């Protein structure tokens, strides 16, 4: 894979986990509440899990940023994203459709939906691109520009997709 | 030629980023609009108990000890706010501190009663966690059914004569207060709709 793509994917995902981890640390109480809503972990482990999960996310963010640990971190990131997707999917199957997904901790509530399952599966797939063999093409100044553009647009598209999903959720709430 | 391509490419990047920012801003605005058109105050749901109805009367054991009575004439002249909740609903839990402070603030005319159903052990955990020992806490599916509660957390305000004064879905502190506003408006005969909407 071309180094420009590698950098966009690796740094984009690193930023994603950095933001997610910091937010969960900052709003640990809300996060614990969301976790208990998912009803997947025994109540006794919730406090521990709400501390460990953000740290795992921050570790992945760091791992994805450094080329040496990138491939391992990518597998970890894909596993974590699949775990989230599975948690949401299980609760959708349970009919627990009013559950707060925890996508907007501390802010307004957003209910879980299949869109979130697909989003996480897609992100996991993108993370796995980092395991593919990398090209050794020489990187020039222009490539840095392209990488910067790629990361900016990736973040923007992610933010747009998320607000659209939140809008769909709040619209369902009004329309029911 | 290469320089021209690079320049034109940079222009397209800038254009795409600008468009992306605009789409993001637009979708945020849609979210804000959704917030704005949400119903004001506690939302009363289609088939529910009606304001002015006589509230069903129940005598139940309280998990926090003693008996608790909901509905019927209150000898102390106080009204009762029955808060229907579940041990597994996160919104219910976020409301606990607000409910407790409202319960204290309005204690001269209001009694707060928690109502739910399910496993006793789970609810004992909730009582411990939020220190609800001073409040009656009843566990009975019949009460919820009699009050026609279909969504949680749900509040029913019963006045001292045993009549339903206000009721509705409660998602935040403002919703609790809107029940009191409706109650006061009915009691004083004032039209408080403008105040509610404001």
Interface residues (C-beta under 8 A of the other chain):
Chain A: X33 X34 X36 X37 X39 X43 X100 X108 X109 X142 X145 X149 X152 X153 X156 X157 X159 X160 X163 X164 X166 X167 X170 X171 X173 X174
Chain B: X6 X10 X13 X16 X17 X20 X21 X23 X24 X27 X28 X30 X31 X34 X35 X37 X38 X88 X89 X90 X91 X93 X94 X125
